[in-house]
Amino acid sequence: MRGAEAGAVAGGFSLVELLFALVVFQVGILGAAGMVLMAQRNLMRAELTVRGVLEAQLVADSVRDAGAGGSGAAEHPWGEVSWGPAPGIPGGVRAVAFSRHEGDTVAVVTVWPSPGGAGSRPAEEDGAVGAEAAGPASALGGTSP
C-alpha cells in the first residue's frame, strides 16, 4: 500500500493559486466597472454636444435670416448659446454653444449670408463646425471672463 500512496497525485488548487486567481478576477471586474462609468460620461457629453450644435445652428440661422447683426446670449438647462457677427464674413453669424456641466465649448457654428437672402447654407457642409476648449466669449473673438 505504501507504493500506491507515494505515486498518487493530489488534486485541486493550493491556497496561493486560489488567491492569485481571485486578485486577477477582481482587477478585471474593476476594469469593467470603470469602462461602464466612462461610457456613461461619454454618452452624456455626446448628448450635450448634439444639443449644443443643433441649438447653435438654429440660433445662427435665425439671427442671420432676421438680419439682426447684434450679439446676444441665451441660457438653456444644458448650457448657454452666445452669438455675434462672424469675424471676417460680412453678414455672417457665429454662434457658440457652451456647456455648464463640462465647462467647455461644445460647438462653434458659423453661417454665411445666403445669396438673395433665402435659404441657409449649413456650416456642417463647409466644415465650419468644431469644438474648442475655450469659453464662449473667446470663441466669438472677445475675451473670456
N, C-alpha and C positions, 0 to 999 in steps of 0.2 A: 504494500500500500504506500509505502514511503516513496517509491519511484513515481507513482501516479501523481502524488501531491507535488513533487518537485517539478514536473513537466506542465502542470496546469497554469494557465494564464488568467490573471484576474481581469474581469470585465468592468466596464464603466469608466467614469472620469474621475480624476483627482479633484480635490477642492480648489487647487490653484488653477487648473484648467477651467473649472466652472466659473470662478471669479473673473478670470480674464475674458471669457465669453460674455458674461453679464456686462462688463465695462464696455466692450465693443458694441454690444446691443444698445446700451444706454447712450453712447455717443451718436449712434445712428438715429435714435429716436429724437434726441435733442436737435440734431441737424435738420430732421424733417419738420419739427415744430418751428424752427427758425425760418425755414423756407416758406411755411404757411403764413407766418406773420409778415414776411417780406412781400409775399404775393398780395396780401390784403392791402398793404400800404401802396403798392404799385397800382392796384385797381382803383383805389381812392384818388390817387394822383392822376390817373388816366381819365377818370370821370371829371375831375376839376379842369383838366386841360381841354376836354371836349366842350364843356360848358363855357369855358373862357373863350375858346376860338369861335364858337357859334355866336356868343353874345357880342364879342368884339366885331365880328363881321357884320352882324345886324346893326350895331350902333354906327359903324363906319359907313355902311351903305345908306342908312337913314340920314345921317348928317350930310353926307355928300349930295344925296338926292334932294334934300331940303334946301341946299345952297347955303346952309349955315356954316360960316368959316370959323366960328369961335371954338374955344376949348371948354371942356367940362369933365365931370366925373359922375358916376352913378354907383351906389352901393347895392350889393346883392348878398344873399345869405352865404354864398360860396366865396365872395371876394369883391373886387371893385373893377370897374371898367373906366378908363380915362381916355379922352380923345382930344385931338387938336389937329392943326394943319400938318400935313406931311412935309418934312423938310426937303426942299429941292424939287417938289412936284406941285406946280401951281394948280390949285383947285383940288388937290388930293387930300385925303384924310387918313390919319394914322390913329388907330385905336389899340390900347394896351389893356390886357386882362391881367390883374394882379390877384394872386391867391392869398387870403389871410391865413389859411391853415398851413400852407407850406412856406409862406414868407418869400415867394419869388414870383417873377413874371411867368405866366403860363402861355401867353400868346401876344404877338405883335402883328397886327393886321394893317396893311396899307392898301387903300383903294385909290385908283386913278380916276380922274374925271372921264366920264363916258362921252363919246362923240355924240353931239346933238342932245345930250342930257338925258337920254332914255337908256334904260338897261344898266346893268352893272358889269364890271369886269372883276370877277373874284380874284383876290390876291393869291389863292392857292395855285391858280393856273400859271402864275408868273414866279412862283417860288418865294413870295414875299412874306409868307407866314413863317414865323420862327419863335422859338423860346429863348429867352435871355435870362441871365441870372442877375438882373438889376431891378430896381424899383420902377414903378410906373412913370414917375417924373423923368428919370434919366432916359427911359426908352422913348419918351416924347421929345427928347432933346433938351430938357431942363435939368435941374439938379434935384437929387433925392433929398427928402427931409432928414 
